[in-house]
Amino acid sequence: MINLDEIYNLICHSSYESTFWDFKLKPHEKNVDLLHDILCLANCKHDGDRYLIIGVYDPTQHRNKKGKDRIMGISKEDANRKTQAQLIDFLDNIDFAGGNRPEVLIEIIKIDNKEIDVIIIKNNPLKPYYITKPYPKRSNGKQVLDSHIYTRIQDKNTAVNKSADIFHIEKMWEERFGLDLTAIDKLKLLLKKPNEWKINEDVSFYDSRPLAYNLNYPEFNIQLKKYMWHSSPEPISAFCLDNKTYQGKLEFNYNDTTLHSEECFMLDGCRLMISEPKMKKVTLTNESYFFYYYCLDEFSGLFEYLYTNNFRKNFSTRIERDLPIIIFENKDELNEFASIAENNIEDIKNEKVNININKSDPQRYGFGFNLEFFQKAYQYYSKCLL
């Protein structure tokens, strides 16, 4: 997700350039300069997107210009201006080592009727990016050299005829191979690759074997700990044929060290295990409504992603049981939908759903939850994606 607020603040309020953003007054006249800038930003040490902002005065060279006065904008007729397709085509025709190219996109921002091009370089763990043939191949002037690794430190790019210091190059390789990650961050990264895990289907709570372990790094494993019956069923169990709910614990381990633990539910007569989904509240006047969700940047969502991709064909639609759990990539997506839901609660309440809610004892599902709203919010979210 593009952080437009961050970009706007850099354009209008930043009084300097830094490691992950660079200002240009005009589009690059020469592609060699553009390639050099992209490589430097792509390889810089920063946990997030990087920005090449075109159409704005450099504040360090034009200190008399403040705020929006620094915006010159770019003409639509500027021959050096690139579209997204042209930029991608340009990079596709350059020989990058291993075929690893920086992931780029162009966001056009309009401020006071002036257009600014922001080349956004995504933060991927494929560093260092470098080329295997010099660009341009023949040149009497500036040339991006093959097998040279460029980066950006604060507001300074590596000179085009030099390579980055070995310390910074080592850090890039460490990032590529995950050597710079904490154990918990590496575990999160591994959970996003479900085909690299072994699931022991027949493991029960009294079993000493792990429920799952990583095939490449078996020291990372998941244990299922003892579960117990809940006298009050969870609302989610109303969407199963068997209402009984059992609760257990998932321990995410590195060797014998527990890095994280999550609650899990055994539903439908223990035929279905899920990590405990979270609830989000939305409010209309004095009434509160809830929907279930997972975020794929949290352990509960990552476990479901791992577990369902090993046993079910479609994670997002949960084909074995139609459980009304909405899947979000991250908290930003969650909050965006929550805002939409809060402004459209009446529309959600009017959704037509065909569900069979199994309430053997309706009073036991109380807690003020509107069970149908779970399903209606799930259905409404699916429409928002269309």
C-alpha positions as CSV (number, residue, x, y, z in Angstrom):
1,M,0.0,0.0,0.0
2,I,1.4,3.4,-1.0
3,N,1.8,5.8,1.9
4,L,0.6,9.0,0.2
5,D,0.7,11.0,3.5
6,E,4.4,10.2,3.9
7,I,5.1,11.3,0.3
8,Y,3.1,14.5,0.7
9,N,5.0,15.3,3.9
10,L,8.3,14.8,2.2
11,I,7.3,17.0,-0.7
12,C,5.9,19.9,1.4
13,H,7.7,19.7,4.7
14,S,11.1,18.0,4.4
15,S,14.0,20.5,4.5
16,Y,16.6,17.9,3.4
17,E,17.2,14.8,1.3
18,S,18.0,11.5,3.1
19,T,18.7,7.8,2.6
20,F,15.4,6.8,1.1
21,W,14.2,9.9,-0.8
22,D,15.8,12.1,-3.4
23,F,14.4,15.2,-5.1
24,K,14.8,16.0,-8.8
25,L,13.6,19.3,-10.4
26,K,13.1,17.7,-13.8
27,P,12.9,14.2,-15.3
28,H,16.3,12.7,-16.1
29,E,17.6,13.8,-19.5
30,K,19.9,10.7,-19.6
31,N,18.8,7.1,-18.8
32,V,22.2,6.4,-17.3
33,D,21.4,9.0,-14.5
34,L,18.0,7.5,-13.9
35,L,19.5,4.0,-13.6
36,H,22.2,5.1,-11.2
37,D,19.6,6.8,-9.0
38,I,17.3,3.8,-9.0
39,L,20.2,1.4,-8.1
40,C,21.4,3.6,-5.3
41,L,17.9,3.9,-3.7
42,A,17.1,0.2,-4.3
43,N,20.2,-0.9,-2.4
44,C,19.9,1.6,0.5
45,K,19.4,0.5,4.1
46,H,15.8,1.3,4.8
47,D,12.8,-0.8,6.0
48,G,10.2,0.6,3.6
49,D,9.6,2.1,0.2
50,R,12.1,4.5,-1.4
51,Y,11.1,7.6,-3.4
52,L,12.6,9.4,-6.3
53,I,10.5,12.6,-6.3
54,I,10.5,14.5,-9.6
55,G,9.2,18.0,-10.1
56,V,10.4,19.5,-6.7
57,Y,13.3,21.7,-5.8
58,D,16.0,20.2,-3.7
59,P,15.5,22.0,-0.4
60,T,19.3,22.0,0.4
61,Q,20.0,24.0,-2.7
62,H,17.0,26.3,-2.7
63,R,16.5,27.2,1.0
64,N,14.5,30.3,0.1
65,K,11.7,28.0,-1.1
66,K,9.4,26.7,1.5
67,G,6.4,24.3,1.6
68,K,4.4,24.2,-1.7
69,D,6.7,27.0,-3.2
70,R,9.2,24.2,-3.7
71,I,6.9,22.4,-6.2
72,M,7.6,23.2,-9.8
73,G,5.7,20.3,-11.3
74,I,6.3,18.5,-14.6
75,S,4.8,19.4,-18.0
76,K,2.8,16.7,-19.7
77,E,4.8,17.5,-22.9
78,D,8.2,16.9,-21.2
79,A,9.9,14.5,-23.6
80,N,12.0,13.0,-20.8
81,R,9.0,12.1,-18.7
82,K,8.4,8.4,-18.4
83,T,5.2,6.4,-18.0
84,Q,5.1,3.4,-15.8
85,A,5.2,1.1,-18.9
86,Q,8.2,3.0,-20.3
87,L,10.1,2.8,-16.9
88,I,9.5,-1.0,-16.6
89,D,10.5,-1.6,-20.2
90,F,13.6,0.4,-19.6
91,L,14.6,-1.8,-16.7
92,D,13.6,-5.0,-18.5
93,N,16.2,-4.3,-21.2
94,I,19.1,-4.0,-18.7
95,D,21.1,-7.0,-17.7
96,F,20.6,-7.4,-14.0
97,A,22.5,-10.1,-12.0
98,G,20.3,-13.1,-11.6
99,G,17.4,-11.4,-13.3
100,N,16.6,-9.5,-10.1
101,R,15.3,-6.1,-11.0
102,P,14.1,-3.4,-8.6
103,E,10.3,-3.4,-8.3
104,V,9.2,0.1,-9.3
105,L,6.0,2.0,-9.9
106,I,5.1,5.6,-10.7
107,E,2.6,7.6,-8.7
108,I,1.5,10.9,-10.1
109,I,0.6,13.4,-7.4
110,K,-1.2,16.6,-8.1
111,I,-0.7,19.5,-5.7
112,D,-2.1,23.0,-6.6
113,N,-2.7,21.8,-10.1
114,K,1.0,20.8,-10.5
115,E,1.9,17.2,-11.3
116,I,4.7,15.5,-9.5
117,D,6.1,12.1,-10.6
118,V,7.1,9.8,-7.7
119,I,9.1,6.8,-8.7
120,I,8.4,4.3,-5.8
121,I,11.0,1.6,-5.4
122,K,9.7,-1.3,-3.3
123,N,11.7,-2.8,-0.5
124,N,12.4,-6.4,-1.4
125,P,15.0,-8.7,0.1
126,L,16.8,-9.2,-3.2
127,K,19.7,-6.8,-2.5
128,P,22.3,-6.2,-3.8
129,Y,20.9,-5.1,-7.2
130,Y,23.7,-4.8,-9.8
131,I,24.1,-5.1,-13.5
132,T,26.3,-7.6,-15.5
133,K,27.0,-5.4,-18.5
134,P,27.9,-1.7,-18.4
135,Y,25.2,0.8,-19.3
136,P,25.3,2.3,-21.8
137,K,27.5,-0.4,-23.4
138,R,29.6,2.3,-25.2
139,S,30.1,5.7,-23.7
140,N,32.6,8.5,-23.6
141,G,30.8,10.0,-20.6
142,K,29.0,8.6,-17.6
143,Q,28.5,4.9,-17.4
144,V,26.9,2.6,-14.8
145,L,29.5,-0.2,-14.4
146,D,28.9,-3.9,-14.4
147,S,29.5,-5.8,-11.2
148,H,29.6,-2.6,-9.2
149,I,27.2,-2.2,-6.3
150,Y,25.8,1.2,-5.6
151,T,23.9,2.5,-2.6
152,R,22.8,5.7,-0.9
153,I,24.1,6.8,2.5
154,Q,22.1,9.7,4.0
155,D,21.8,12.1,0.9
156,K,24.8,10.9,-1.0
157,N,24.9,8.3,-3.8
158,T,27.8,6.0,-4.4
159,A,29.9,7.6,-7.2
160,V,29.2,6.0,-10.5
161,N,32.9,4.9,-11.0
162,K,33.1,3.4,-7.5
163,S,31.5,0.6,-5.5
164,A,29.9,0.8,-2.1
165,D,32.0,0.1,1.0
166,I,32.3,-3.6,1.8
167,F,30.5,-3.1,5.1
168,H,27.3,-2.0,3.3
169,I,27.6,-4.7,0.7
170,E,27.9,-7.3,3.4
171,K,24.7,-6.0,5.0
172,M,22.9,-6.3,1.6
173,W,23.8,-10.0,1.3
174,E,22.8,-10.6,4.9
175,E,19.4,-9.2,4.2
176,R,19.0,-11.3,1.1
177,F,19.8,-14.5,3.0
178,G,17.8,-13.5,6.1
179,L,20.9,-13.4,8.3
180,D,20.0,-10.0,9.6
181,L,16.6,-11.1,11.0
182,T,15.7,-12.0,14.5
183,A,14.5,-15.5,15.1
184,I,10.9,-14.3,15.3
185,D,11.1,-12.3,12.1
186,K,12.7,-15.2,10.3
187,L,9.8,-17.5,11.5
188,K,7.3,-15.0,10.1
189,L,9.1,-15.1,6.8
190,L,9.1,-18.9,6.7
191,L,5.4,-19.2,7.5
192,K,4.7,-17.3,4.3
193,K,6.1,-20.3,2.4
194,P,3.6,-23.2,3.2
195,N,5.0,-25.6,0.7
196,E,8.3,-25.6,2.7
197,W,6.6,-27.0,5.8
198,K,5.8,-30.6,6.9
199,I,2.4,-30.9,8.7
200,N,1.8,-33.9,10.9
201,E,-1.9,-34.5,10.5
202,D,-2.3,-37.0,13.2
203,V,-0.7,-35.0,16.0
204,S,-2.9,-34.6,19.1
205,F,-2.4,-32.6,22.3
206,Y,-0.6,-35.4,24.1
207,D,1.8,-36.1,21.3
208,S,5.5,-35.0,21.7
209,R,5.9,-34.6,17.9
210,P,5.5,-31.1,16.5
211,L,2.3,-30.2,14.6
212,A,4.5,-28.7,11.9
213,Y,8.1,-28.0,11.2
214,N,10.0,-26.2,8.4
215,L,11.7,-28.6,6.0
216,N,14.7,-26.4,5.4
217,Y,15.1,-25.1,9.0
218,P,13.6,-27.9,11.2
219,E,14.6,-25.9,14.3
220,F,11.5,-23.8,13.6
221,N,8.5,-25.8,14.6
222,I,4.9,-25.5,15.9
223,Q,3.6,-27.5,18.9
224,L,0.0,-28.1,19.7
225,K,-0.5,-28.0,23.5
226,K,-3.4,-29.4,25.5
227,Y,-6.8,-28.2,24.7
228,M,-10.0,-28.2,26.8
229,W,-13.7,-28.0,26.2
230,H,-15.5,-24.7,26.5
231,S,-18.8,-24.7,28.3
232,S,-19.8,-21.6,26.4
233,P,-19.3,-22.0,22.7
234,E,-17.5,-19.4,20.7
235,P,-19.7,-17.4,18.3
236,I,-17.7,-18.8,15.4
237,S,-18.8,-22.4,16.3
238,A,-22.4,-21.4,15.4
239,F,-21.3,-21.8,11.8
240,C,-20.5,-25.5,12.2
241,L,-22.7,-28.5,12.4
242,D,-21.3,-29.4,15.8
243,N,-21.4,-26.5,18.3
244,K,-18.9,-27.8,20.8
245,T,-15.8,-25.7,21.1
246,Y,-12.4,-26.9,22.3
247,Q,-9.6,-24.5,22.9
248,G,-5.9,-25.2,22.7
249,K,-2.6,-23.4,22.4
250,L,-0.1,-23.2,19.5
251,E,3.5,-22.7,20.4
252,F,5.8,-21.3,17.7
253,N,9.3,-22.5,18.7
254,Y,12.9,-22.1,17.7
255,N,14.5,-25.4,19.0
256,D,13.2,-25.5,22.6
257,T,12.5,-21.8,22.9
258,T,8.9,-20.6,22.5
259,L,9.0,-17.4,20.4
260,H,5.2,-16.9,20.4
261,S,2.0,-18.6,21.4
262,E,-1.5,-18.3,20.0
263,E,-4.8,-19.7,21.1
264,C,-6.6,-22.1,18.7
265,F,-10.0,-23.6,18.4
266,M,-11.1,-27.1,17.6
267,L,-14.5,-26.8,15.9
268,D,-17.1,-29.1,14.4
269,G,-16.4,-32.0,16.7
270,C,-12.7,-31.5,16.4
271,R,-12.8,-31.9,12.6
272,L,-11.6,-28.4,12.0
273,M,-8.7,-26.5,13.8
274,I,-8.2,-22.8,13.3
275,S,-6.1,-20.2,15.1
276,E,-8.3,-17.9,17.1
277,P,-9.6,-15.2,14.8
278,K,-9.7,-11.7,16.1
279,M,-12.8,-9.5,16.2
280,K,-13.2,-5.9,15.1
281,K,-15.9,-3.7,16.4
282,V,-17.8,-1.2,14.3
283,T,-20.4,1.1,15.9
284,L,-23.6,2.7,14.7
285,T,-25.1,5.2,17.2
286,N,-25.3,3.1,20.4
287,E,-25.2,-0.3,18.7
288,S,-22.0,-2.3,18.3
289,Y,-21.3,-4.9,15.6
290,F,-18.4,-7.2,15.0
291,F,-16.6,-9.1,12.3
292,Y,-14.0,-11.8,12.4
293,Y,-10.6,-11.3,10.7
294,Y,-7.1,-12.5,10.2
295,C,-4.1,-10.3,9.3
296,L,-1.4,-11.9,7.3
297,D,1.3,-9.9,9.2
298,E,0.2,-11.5,12.5
299,F,0.9,-15.1,13.8
300,S,-2.8,-16.0,13.8
301,G,-3.2,-15.2,10.1
302,L,0.2,-16.7,9.2
303,F,-0.7,-20.0,10.8
304,E,-4.0,-20.1,9.0
305,Y,-2.2,-19.3,5.7
306,L,0.3,-22.2,6.4
307,Y,-2.3,-24.7,7.6
308,T,-5.0,-24.1,5.0
309,N,-2.6,-24.1,2.1
310,N,-1.5,-27.6,3.2
311,F,-5.0,-29.0,3.6
312,R,-7.5,-26.8,1.8
313,K,-7.4,-25.5,-1.7
314,N,-8.5,-21.9,-1.2
315,F,-7.5,-20.0,1.9
316,S,-9.6,-16.9,1.3
317,T,-12.9,-18.7,0.8
318,R,-12.3,-21.5,3.3
319,I,-13.9,-24.1,1.2
320,E,-14.3,-26.8,3.9
321,R,-16.4,-24.6,6.1
322,D,-17.9,-21.3,5.1
323,L,-16.6,-19.5,8.1
324,P,-17.1,-15.7,7.9
325,I,-13.5,-14.7,8.5
326,I,-12.1,-11.8,6.5
327,I,-8.5,-12.0,5.4
328,F,-6.4,-8.8,5.4
329,E,-2.8,-8.4,4.2
330,N,-2.1,-6.0,7.1
331,K,-3.5,-3.6,9.7
332,D,-3.8,-0.8,7.1
333,E,-6.2,-2.9,5.1
334,L,-8.1,-3.9,8.2
335,N,-8.6,-0.3,9.3
336,E,-9.6,0.8,5.9
337,F,-12.3,-1.7,5.7
338,A,-13.4,-1.0,9.3
339,S,-13.9,2.6,8.3
340,I,-15.9,1.6,5.2
341,A,-18.0,-0.7,7.3
342,E,-18.7,1.9,10.0
343,N,-20.0,4.3,7.3
344,N,-22.1,1.6,5.6
345,I,-23.5,-0.4,8.5
346,E,-27.1,-0.1,7.2
347,D,-26.0,-1.4,3.8
348,I,-24.3,-4.4,5.5
349,K,-27.3,-5.1,7.7
350,N,-29.4,-5.2,4.5
351,E,-27.2,-7.8,2.8
352,K,-29.1,-10.9,1.8
353,V,-27.3,-14.0,3.1
354,N,-28.3,-17.6,3.0
355,I,-26.7,-19.2,6.0
356,N,-27.7,-21.9,8.5
357,I,-26.7,-20.8,12.0
358,N,-26.7,-23.7,14.3
359,K,-27.7,-22.5,17.8
360,S,-28.6,-25.5,19.9
361,D,-28.9,-23.2,22.8
362,P,-29.2,-19.6,21.6
363,Q,-28.6,-18.1,25.1
364,R,-25.2,-19.6,25.2
365,Y,-24.1,-17.6,22.2
366,G,-25.1,-14.3,23.9
367,F,-22.4,-11.7,24.6
368,G,-24.5,-9.3,22.5
369,F,-23.1,-10.6,19.2
370,N,-25.2,-10.4,16.1
371,L,-24.2,-13.7,14.4
372,E,-25.7,-12.8,11.1
373,F,-23.6,-9.6,10.9
374,F,-20.5,-11.7,10.9
375,Q,-21.6,-13.3,7.6
376,K,-23.0,-10.1,6.2
377,A,-19.8,-8.2,6.8
378,Y,-17.9,-11.1,5.2
379,Q,-20.1,-11.0,2.1
380,Y,-20.0,-7.2,1.9
381,Y,-16.2,-7.3,2.0
382,S,-16.2,-9.7,-0.9
383,K,-18.2,-7.2,-2.9
384,C,-15.7,-4.4,-2.1
385,L,-13.0,-6.5,-3.8
386,L,-14.9,-6.6,-7.1
